[in-house]
Amino acid sequence: MKKGRIVLLIILWIGFYHNGYAQDWANMNRFKKQNMELGLPKAGEHRVVFMGNSITEGWPKHDPEYFANPSYINRGIGGQTTPQMLLRFRADVIDLRPEVVLILAGTNDIAGNTGPMTLEEIRDNIISMAELAKVHQISVIICSVLPAYDYAWRPGLEPNIKIPELNAMLKDYTERNNVIYLDYFSAMADDRNGLPKELAEDGVHPTNAGYAIMKELAEQAIASAMRP
């Protein structure tokens, strides 16, 4: 009898967990309070939003000084894919009225975190975010997807082949639409189209050295986007 109750409790917990996840699939509530407290930019403030997944989310832990800048707003959520980011783009980017947004997304889509996605679908979701930003006079920086030779949690998906293909699509869009392309990939990839261990111990998430490269490139791109 006791064992039956434990099994029932586990089943109920799983049901509640999945129901909650389904109700907030894009994690819209993650930054809801912070966004309300942040409010609109102050006069003369040059606000920048970093939109992304765990690579963006983890950046402040490796370089807290960089994100000590109150105008640099980190809106990364670990594990997210481009359809999830697109759903929360208004709340976590547009409504904050930044001057610039950096969009770093796509690797979790290739990993299939929220189901199968074609490279074209990933590209189109990123383009949709860029177009929404441009309509609201926000300068857009589309970041290349970082290199990854393989995913430890989903091996055999050949991201070392798919990521360069996706990056080529993104670069083509930026060149045809007057959007800044931030090429992390070329600065960080090894000869296998992966991340070397000194830049990412797990092959996906950057180390301090990896984020240092990203910081330098990001600052150059932000400076370009800020120019009249």
Disulfide bonds with the S-S distance in Angstrom:
none
